[in-house]
Amino acid sequence: MQQYPMTAKVQRIVTDTISLKVEAENESQAILKAVKVLEQFPSEVTEEGVNYMYIENREQDNVTVLDIEIED
């Protein structure tokens, strides 16, 4: 049997349950900060007052293989 090195592009849709700890003046500001960091997560979070973010659970939904290429 031969081995074939490949590169694949796959789109995955996941649903994360994330725990956060946010410092803010009130609940409305806390929610705004949470939305801001969750929109960029899992990239580095630089928002002041967000001290903790942890993925408690991840459920994988749809998976679509977009492209597969055999490398030379």
C-alpha positions in Angstrom: 0.0 0.0 0.0 1.1 3.6 -0.7 0.8 6.6 1.5 -0.7 9.8 0.1 0.1 13.1 1.9 -3.0 15.3 1.6 -4.2 18.7 2.6 -7.9 19.1 3.4 -10.0 22.1 4.1 -13.0 21.3 6.4 -15.7 23.5 7.7 -17.0 22.5 11.2 -19.9 24.0 13.0 -19.6 23.6 16.8 -21.7 24.7 19.7 -19.6 25.7 22.8 -20.7 26.2 26.3 -18.3 28.7 27.8 -17.8 29.9 31.3 -16.7 33.5 31.8 -15.8 35.9 34.6 -16.2 39.5 33.7 -15.6 42.6 35.8 -17.9 45.6 34.9 -19.9 48.4 36.4 -23.2 46.7 35.8 -24.8 43.7 34.2 -25.4 45.4 30.9 -21.7 46.4 30.6 -20.7 42.8 31.6 -22.9 41.4 28.8 -21.4 43.8 26.2 -17.9 42.8 27.2 -18.8 39.1 27.1 -20.2 39.5 23.6 -17.1 41.4 22.4 -14.7 38.7 23.6 -16.9 35.7 22.6 -16.9 37.1 19.0 -13.1 36.9 18.8 -12.6 33.8 21.0 -10.6 31.5 20.8 -8.2 34.1 19.5 -6.4 36.1 22.2 -8.7 38.1 24.4 -7.4 41.6 25.2 -10.5 43.1 26.8 -9.8 44.5 30.2 -11.9 42.9 33.0 -12.3 39.5 31.4 -10.3 37.3 33.7 -11.5 33.8 32.9 -12.9 32.0 29.8 -13.2 28.2 29.7 -14.9 25.9 27.2 -17.1 23.6 29.4 -18.6 21.6 26.6 -18.2 21.4 22.9 -20.8 19.7 20.6 -20.0 19.2 17.0 -22.8 19.7 14.6 -22.3 19.8 10.8 -19.1 18.9 9.0 -18.4 19.7 5.4 -15.3 18.7 3.5 -14.6 21.7 1.2 -11.5 20.5 -0.6 -8.9 17.7 -0.6 -5.6 18.0 -2.5 -3.0 15.3 -2.8 0.4 16.8 -2.3 3.2 16.2 -4.8 
